[in-house]
Amino acid sequence: MTRIRPSIQPSDGPPVIAIDGPSASGKSSTAAAVARVIGAIHLDSGALYRGLTAVALGLADRSPRAIIRAAEQRGLELRQVAGELVPFLDGRDAEPRIRNPDVTDLVSEVSAQAPLRDWVNARLRKAVQGTRPVVMDGRDIGTAVFPDARVKVYLTASPETRARRRLIQRGVAPDHVRLAAAAARLAERDRLDSCRTVAPLRQAQDAVLLDTTGMGFEEQVGEIAGLIRRRLPEVRFPDNI
Ligand code: CDP
């Protein structure tokens, strides 16, 4: 584990907890559980990139300008539903649509485009308001979107573990052939996300590295919640962390 000085975030907003890491490292489910434990809002930045990709799939012209125009016409946004921020498209919960393999296959290509990243980032920054801490997960939250986040975690796991978790999450039996195919797809997405010019996937210098290979879900949630409590001693959290 790398532990360097905590970065200080400007005092005019709620504390941001950035959780970044490669594909299928468990960021979103961990971030959601951590947010529940500490009474924070969870924001999955990947959902907006996936939403833009779902929009792009319906277009012949996939230029950033055309994608943004169509996304705004179709009302792509994160809405608060029962305390959770849920991606909406065409007035409906877009969660099932954005997890489809056609979206997953194209999302790295779409999200490499700078104007689309600016569009997403403006929405992420606007969502951080009020007093409740925000747990945000993605690829570049601690490096580019909130470089002054008070707590940064870089979550990873071995390629095999990640491939296995992704198959189980999709309800598919993780046999050898499927594991190899899933691992190859994740590796390709990580390659594209790490090699792009704008805000590539990398561990922030001041992020705590958490390798969850062989770790249970509760354990990793507990580790991060404990870290947050130590880093943010002035914040009053529920008694259960
Ligand atoms: O859940 P999973 O690990 O499959 O990925 P995700 O968080 O839903 O993100 C999907 C894709 O969006 C990533 O592969 C990246 O290409 C892109 N993304 C990004 O570029 N920057 C972010 N902050 C979040 C996601």
Boltz pocket constraint, residues with backbone or C-beta under 6 A from the ligand:
constraints:
  - pocket:
      binder: B
      contacts: [[A, 21], [A, 22], [A, 23], [A, 24], [A, 25], [A, 28], [A, 45], [A, 46], [A, 47], [A, 49], [A, 50], [A, 107], [A, 108], [A, 109], [A, 111], [A, 112], [A, 137], [A, 138], [A, 139], [A, 140], [A, 141], [A, 189], [A, 193], [A, 199]]
      max_distance: 6.0
